[in-house]
Amino acid sequence: MRSLLRKLALCLACIALPVWYSHSHFYRDPGSAFFDRNRAFEQKYSQYRKAEVQKFVDAGEGVAGKAGTKPSICVSFSSVRRKHAQYLEVWESC
């Protein structure tokens, strides 16, 4: 009897651990059985990236004029246009 309970507990653990892992890691995938609409669209990373881009833009405003009249290199940062937010300012100095 004790052996049967041990096997049952091991079997439940072998099922519960992958289900827990899947629930905690695959909630953003719309094709997953573990998709959670409430957590899938959290903007943790987006908020971090927005702050990082703003910091970069703020630091770069003073640097943009230092290239001179004939810069040897022109750098462009591409971005995706969002409906509700514009992360990068548009500079047309190159």
PyRosetta script that sets phi, psi and omega in degrees:
from pyrosetta import init, pose_from_sequence

init()
pose = pose_from_sequence("MRSLLRKLALCLACIALPVWYSHSHFYRDPGSAFFDRNRAFEQKYSQYRKAEVQKFVDAGEGVAGKAGTKPSICVSFSSVRRKHAQYLEVWESC")
pose.set_psi(1, -42.9)
pose.set_omega(1, -179.2)
pose.set_phi(2, -65.5)
pose.set_psi(2, -37.2)
pose.set_omega(2, 178.4)
pose.set_phi(3, -64.8)
pose.set_psi(3, -38.6)
pose.set_omega(3, 178.8)
pose.set_phi(4, -65.5)
pose.set_psi(4, -41.3)
pose.set_omega(4, 177.5)
pose.set_phi(5, -65.1)
pose.set_psi(5, -38.7)
pose.set_omega(5, 178.2)
pose.set_phi(6, -63.9)
pose.set_psi(6, -43.6)
pose.set_omega(6, 178.7)
pose.set_phi(7, -65.3)
pose.set_psi(7, -38.9)
pose.set_omega(7, 178.1)
pose.set_phi(8, -65.3)
pose.set_psi(8, -42.8)
pose.set_omega(8, 178.4)
pose.set_phi(9, -64.1)
pose.set_psi(9, -40.9)
pose.set_omega(9, 178.3)
pose.set_phi(10, -65.3)
pose.set_psi(10, -40.6)
pose.set_omega(10, 178.5)
pose.set_phi(11, -63.7)
pose.set_psi(11, -44.6)
pose.set_omega(11, 178.6)
pose.set_phi(12, -64.2)
pose.set_psi(12, -38.8)
pose.set_omega(12, 177.7)
pose.set_phi(13, -65.5)
pose.set_psi(13, -39.7)
pose.set_omega(13, 179.3)
pose.set_phi(14, -67.6)
pose.set_psi(14, -22.9)
pose.set_omega(14, 176.0)
pose.set_phi(15, -90.8)
pose.set_psi(15, -42.9)
pose.set_omega(15, -174.9)
pose.set_phi(16, -68.0)
pose.set_psi(16, -38.9)
pose.set_omega(16, -178.1)
pose.set_phi(17, -63.5)
pose.set_psi(17, -48.5)
pose.set_omega(17, 177.0)
pose.set_phi(18, -64.7)
pose.set_psi(18, -34.6)
pose.set_omega(18, 177.7)
pose.set_phi(19, -66.0)
pose.set_psi(19, -44.2)
pose.set_omega(19, 177.7)
pose.set_phi(20, -61.7)
pose.set_psi(20, -45.8)
pose.set_omega(20, 179.4)
pose.set_phi(21, -60.1)
pose.set_psi(21, -46.3)
pose.set_omega(21, -179.7)
pose.set_phi(22, -63.7)
pose.set_psi(22, -41.1)
pose.set_omega(22, 179.8)
pose.set_phi(23, -64.6)
pose.set_psi(23, -35.5)
pose.set_omega(23, -176.8)
pose.set_phi(24, -87.1)
pose.set_psi(24, -16.3)
pose.set_omega(24, -177.3)
pose.set_phi(25, -115.1)
pose.set_psi(25, -22.4)
pose.set_omega(25, -174.5)
pose.set_phi(26, -111.1)
pose.set_psi(26, 22.0)
pose.set_omega(26, -177.1)
pose.set_phi(27, -73.1)
pose.set_psi(27, -14.2)
pose.set_omega(27, -178.9)
pose.set_phi(28, -89.6)
pose.set_psi(28, -15.0)
pose.set_omega(28, -176.1)
pose.set_phi(29, -84.6)
pose.set_psi(29, 113.9)
pose.set_omega(29, -178.2)
pose.set_phi(30, -62.6)
pose.set_psi(30, -21.7)
pose.set_omega(30, 179.2)
pose.set_phi(31, -86.8)
pose.set_psi(31, -3.2)
pose.set_omega(31, -177.3)
pose.set_phi(32, -86.6)
pose.set_psi(32, 149.4)
pose.set_omega(32, 174.7)
pose.set_phi(33, -69.1)
pose.set_psi(33, -15.6)
pose.set_omega(33, -177.7)
pose.set_phi(34, -100.0)
pose.set_psi(34, 12.0)
pose.set_omega(34, -180.0)
pose.set_phi(35, -60.1)
pose.set_psi(35, 129.8)
pose.set_omega(35, 179.3)
pose.set_phi(36, -123.3)
pose.set_psi(36, 106.0)
pose.set_omega(36, -176.1)
pose.set_phi(37, -58.6)
pose.set_psi(37, -32.9)
pose.set_omega(37, -178.4)
pose.set_phi(38, -70.8)
pose.set_psi(38, -34.8)
pose.set_omega(38, -178.6)
pose.set_phi(39, -97.6)
pose.set_psi(39, -18.8)
pose.set_omega(39, -173.1)
pose.set_phi(40, -65.0)
pose.set_psi(40, -31.1)
pose.set_omega(40, -174.3)
pose.set_phi(41, -105.7)
pose.set_psi(41, 23.3)
pose.set_omega(41, 174.6)
pose.set_phi(42, -63.9)
pose.set_psi(42, 146.7)
pose.set_omega(42, -175.9)
pose.set_phi(43, -112.5)
pose.set_psi(43, 42.6)
pose.set_omega(43, 178.3)
pose.set_phi(44, -61.5)
pose.set_psi(44, -54.2)
pose.set_omega(44, -177.1)
pose.set_phi(45, -69.1)
pose.set_psi(45, -38.8)
pose.set_omega(45, 179.6)
pose.set_phi(46, -61.8)
pose.set_psi(46, -40.5)
pose.set_omega(46, 178.8)
pose.set_phi(47, -65.9)
pose.set_psi(47, -38.9)
pose.set_omega(47, 177.4)
pose.set_phi(48, -63.3)
pose.set_psi(48, -46.8)
pose.set_omega(48, -179.9)
pose.set_phi(49, -65.0)
pose.set_psi(49, -37.8)
pose.set_omega(49, 179.3)
pose.set_phi(50, -62.4)
pose.set_psi(50, -44.6)
pose.set_omega(50, 178.6)
pose.set_phi(51, -65.9)
pose.set_psi(51, -38.8)
pose.set_omega(51, 179.3)
pose.set_phi(52, -65.4)
pose.set_psi(52, -42.2)
pose.set_omega(52, 178.6)
pose.set_phi(53, -66.0)
pose.set_psi(53, -42.0)
pose.set_omega(53, 179.5)
pose.set_phi(54, -62.3)
pose.set_psi(54, -40.3)
pose.set_omega(54, 177.3)
pose.set_phi(55, -62.8)
pose.set_psi(55, -42.0)
pose.set_omega(55, 178.4)
pose.set_phi(56, -64.5)
pose.set_psi(56, -44.5)
pose.set_omega(56, 179.9)
pose.set_phi(57, -64.4)
pose.set_psi(57, -43.1)
pose.set_omega(57, 179.2)
pose.set_phi(58, -62.4)
pose.set_psi(58, -39.9)
pose.set_omega(58, 179.7)
pose.set_phi(59, -72.6)
pose.set_psi(59, -29.5)
pose.set_omega(59, -175.8)
pose.set_phi(60, -83.1)
pose.set_psi(60, -15.0)
pose.set_omega(60, -177.5)
pose.set_phi(61, -62.0)
pose.set_psi(61, -38.9)
pose.set_omega(61, 179.6)
pose.set_phi(62, -77.0)
pose.set_psi(62, -20.5)
pose.set_omega(62, -176.8)
pose.set_phi(63, -87.1)
pose.set_psi(63, -23.1)
pose.set_omega(63, -173.2)
pose.set_phi(64, -60.1)
pose.set_psi(64, -34.0)
pose.set_omega(64, -177.6)
pose.set_phi(65, -83.2)
pose.set_psi(65, -4.8)
pose.set_omega(65, -175.4)
pose.set_phi(66, -82.5)
pose.set_psi(66, -6.4)
pose.set_omega(66, -175.7)
pose.set_phi(67, -73.1)
pose.set_psi(67, -24.0)
pose.set_omega(67, -178.1)
pose.set_phi(68, 92.1)
pose.set_psi(68, -172.1)
pose.set_omega(68, -176.4)
pose.set_phi(69, -81.0)
pose.set_psi(69, -28.4)
pose.set_omega(69, 179.5)
pose.set_phi(70, -125.8)
pose.set_psi(70, 81.0)
pose.set_omega(70, -179.2)
pose.set_phi(71, -67.3)
pose.set_psi(71, 148.1)
pose.set_omega(71, -179.6)
pose.set_phi(72, -84.4)
pose.set_psi(72, -14.5)
pose.set_omega(72, 179.2)
pose.set_phi(73, -146.8)
pose.set_psi(73, 143.4)
pose.set_omega(73, 177.6)
pose.set_phi(74, -121.6)
pose.set_psi(74, 127.2)
pose.set_omega(74, -176.6)
pose.set_phi(75, -111.0)
pose.set_psi(75, 139.2)
pose.set_omega(75, 179.4)
pose.set_phi(76, -128.1)
pose.set_psi(76, 137.1)
pose.set_omega(76, 176.3)
pose.set_phi(77, -112.7)
pose.set_psi(77, 117.6)
pose.set_omega(77, 179.6)
pose.set_phi(78, -87.8)
pose.set_psi(78, 151.5)
pose.set_omega(78, -179.0)
pose.set_phi(79, -145.4)
pose.set_psi(79, 162.5)
pose.set_omega(79, 177.2)
pose.set_phi(80, -95.9)
pose.set_psi(80, 131.6)
pose.set_omega(80, 178.9)
pose.set_phi(81, -73.5)
pose.set_psi(81, 125.7)
pose.set_omega(81, 178.6)
pose.set_phi(82, -105.1)
pose.set_psi(82, 152.8)
pose.set_omega(82, -179.9)
pose.set_phi(83, -67.9)
pose.set_psi(83, -40.5)
pose.set_omega(83, -170.2)
pose.set_phi(84, -108.0)
pose.set_psi(84, -2.9)
pose.set_omega(84, -176.3)
pose.set_phi(85, -150.1)
pose.set_psi(85, 139.4)
pose.set_omega(85, 172.4)
pose.set_phi(86, -115.5)
pose.set_psi(86, 112.6)
pose.set_omega(86, -174.0)
pose.set_phi(87, -83.6)
pose.set_psi(87, -35.9)
pose.set_omega(87, -176.2)
pose.set_phi(88, -109.0)
pose.set_psi(88, 140.6)
pose.set_omega(88, 173.3)
pose.set_phi(89, -81.2)
pose.set_psi(89, 153.7)
pose.set_omega(89, -179.0)
pose.set_phi(90, -97.3)
pose.set_psi(90, 121.6)
pose.set_omega(90, 176.3)
pose.set_phi(91, -116.9)
pose.set_psi(91, 132.4)
pose.set_omega(91, 178.8)
pose.set_phi(92, -119.6)
pose.set_psi(92, 60.5)
pose.set_omega(92, -177.6)
pose.set_phi(93, -100.7)
pose.set_psi(93, -7.6)
pose.set_omega(93, -177.9)
pose.set_phi(94, -99.3)
pose.dump_pdb("model.pdb")
